[in-house]
Each structure stands twice: as C-alpha cells, then as structure tokens.
Amino acid sequence: EEAQDAVCDARAGIQSSVADLRALTPATATADQVQSELQSIQSGLATIDENAAQLDEDRRDQVETATAQFELQLQDLARDLSGLTVPEARQRFRTSVADLESAYRSSLEPIDCG
C-alpha cells in the first residue's frame, strides 16, 4: 500500500507539472521554468520506478509499461527542444507540451489510484 501511495503521489505531481507547462505561453516561458517542471517530472518518474517493484505483478506491469511510454515522450520533447534558437523553441513549445500532455493521458493517467 505504501508503494502504491508513492506511485500515485508521484503521478499526481507529474500531472501537475504537465499542467504547469501547459499553462506557460511560448512568449513568457523561461528556460528555467521549463527546466524546473521537466526536473519535477523526472523526479516523479524516478519515484515511480523506485516503488514499482513493490507492487503486485499486474499493477507493476501496468506502471512499468506506462512509465516507459511516458519517458519516451519526455525524451522526444527534450530532443525536440534542445539545440534550437529561442524563436524556434517557442514555435515548437506548444506542440511539444501538447504531445507530452497526450502522453500523460494515454500512459500514466490510466494507472488505478482509486
């Protein structure tokens, strides 16, 4: 139960960070803000990974699959935005964050925390 609570708390934190990124606008978002939210997401994923082994097999499989899918999308976001000029990053920011939000909804959100 403790591991499940940790996974669900981390999932909620990731959801909050994704929402915070979504609320930023390309014109006003700073690199520090984006980096802070991405670090928070990475921390949440690490917490989920640390606790997944303590879950029952079915839940563990669901959590591991979900985090793997979400991590791929997060890596894609980082790759998409790295090395870009500020104007280019601003143009891609909205699409990348929307993709990340979609990845959250399809991978982490279905984890049963009820």
JOJODA-V440673 format. One record per backbone hydrogen bond with DSSP energy under -1.0 kcal/mol. NH is the residue of the N-H (numbers start at 1). CO is the residue of the C=O. E is the energy in kcal/mol with one decimal. If there is no record, write none. Layout:
{{NH	CO	E} {NH	CO	E}}
//
This chain:
{{5	1	-2.5} {6	2	-2.2} {7	3	-2.5} {8	4	-2.7} {9	5	-2.7} {10	6	-2.3} {11	7	-2.5} {12	8	-2.3} {13	9	-2.1} {14	10	-2.4} {15	11	-2.5} {16	12	-2.2} {17	13	-2.2} {18	14	-2.7} {19	15	-2.3} {20	16	-2.5} {21	17	-2.4} {22	18	-2.4} {23	19	-1.8} {29	25	-2.6} {34	30	-2.2} {35	31	-2.9} {36	32	-2.5} {37	33	-2.1} {38	34	-2.5} {39	35	-2.5} {40	36	-2.0} {41	37	-2.2} {42	38	-2.4} {43	39	-2.4} {44	40	-2.2} {45	41	-2.4} {46	42	-2.2} {47	43	-2.2} {48	44	-2.3} {49	45	-2.7} {50	46	-2.6} {51	47	-1.5} {52	48	-1.7} {54	51	-1.4} {55	52	-1.8} {60	56	-3.1} {61	57	-2.6} {62	58	-2.1} {63	59	-2.9} {64	60	-3.0} {65	61	-2.3} {66	62	-2.4} {67	63	-2.7} {68	64	-2.0} {69	65	-2.2} {70	66	-2.4} {71	67	-2.9} {72	68	-1.8} {73	69	-1.6} {74	70	-2.4} {75	71	-2.6} {76	72	-2.2} {77	73	-2.3} {78	74	-2.3} {79	75	-2.6} {80	76	-2.8} {81	77	-1.9} {82	78	-1.5} {84	81	-1.1} {89	85	-2.9} {90	86	-2.5} {91	87	-1.8} {92	88	-1.9} {93	89	-1.7} {96	92	-2.7} {97	93	-2.8} {98	94	-2.4} {99	95	-2.3} {100	96	-2.1} {101	97	-2.6} {102	98	-2.3} {103	99	-2.3} {104	100	-2.3} {105	101	-2.4} {106	102	-2.2} {107	103	-1.8} {109	104	-2.8} {111	108	-1.8}}
//
